[in-house]
Amino acid sequence: MIRVDSVENGEGPFLFAFNNEIFGQQDVFRSLGPGTYTVLVQDANFCKDSVSFTITQPDPASVQIVMYLDNQVIPDNGTIEWGDSIELEAFTNFAPELLTLVDWEPEGFIPNCDFRENCLVIRAAPTGRTEFSIRIANENGCPAEDRTTINVVKTRPVYIPSAFSPNDQNSINDMFLIYADPQIVTRVKSFLIFDRWGETVFENYSSPPSPLDNTRGWDESFRGEFVNPAVFVYFAEVEFADGTTELYKGDVTVK
């Protein structure tokens, strides 16, 4: 919309002719597309003057999602490891304060945003292949959208030692524990250790992994006494943050 706000000099009333049309009192011109226009002004004494102006085609609305892991850019369809938290930033040619819509998907990964400009940077911890998308619009209703995909590799970082030495008096490696990233492993559902005759020498249920809990491992004791150096068999059920459970089994040497 273009409006004639005021006319300097001359004697009113004033008449206006838009792009060589007939003179009239209309001083507001709407729905103008890109191009060059002229407004001719005539006063009560038939004196005339004109002003020309150009309306340019605005750049189309745009938005682009860029993903980061530890401040490093991840390409579209890139890969992270399960448990990684990524940052997604939306770059747009709109001023953030002029946005009336910022809509991220999938909704389950996106926190509530109090201010539109704050919604342009979010964090997410996907547990599987995920497509993120964003739709924005400004106060004039001009929309833009973008989408990007991240792949997740589910490595299971669980470490169970093959030996420990509780009686060497150096206070190192004195307990047989299951080690894991607590962001990936929610608990050790069961941890059983057997001697070579199949008798259970240790059992523990529903405990956090080390280093969250370093007290619920096996200290080599059985029935109030320490066992002799030997090889023992273990079974451990480990529950992960995605709800799956895996069975780990092997042997450990008591030195």
Number of C-alpha atoms within 10 A of each C-alpha: 8 11 10 12 7 7 11 5 7 16 13 11 10 20 18 23 18 18 12 11 10 10 15 13 10 13 17 12 12 8 7 11 11 11 10 12 14 14 19 18 22 20 17 12 11 12 11 14 12 12 9 10 11 11 11 10 9 7 7 10 15 18 20 18 19 17 23 15 13 10 9 10 14 18 13 15 14 14 14 21 16 21 22 15 15 21 18 21 17 23 14 16 12 18 9 17 11 13 19 16 16 21 18 22 14 12 11 8 15 16 12 10 14 8 12 17 15 12 20 20 16 18 15 15 16 19 19 16 15 16 15 19 18 20 17 24 20 18 12 9 11 14 17 19 19 15 16 18 15 19 18 19 13 14 10 15 11 14 12 17 14 13 18 20 19 20 16 11 8 9 10 11 15 19 18 23 22 21 20 22 17 16 11 20 23 19 21 23 18 16 24 17 21 17 16 10 7 10 9 15 18 18 16 15 14 15 19 22 24 19 13 13 13 15 15 19 19 20 20 22 13 12 8 7 8 12 14 10 12 12 15 20 17 19 16 21 18 24 20 18 15 14 8 9 15 13 12 13 15 13 17 18 15 20 14
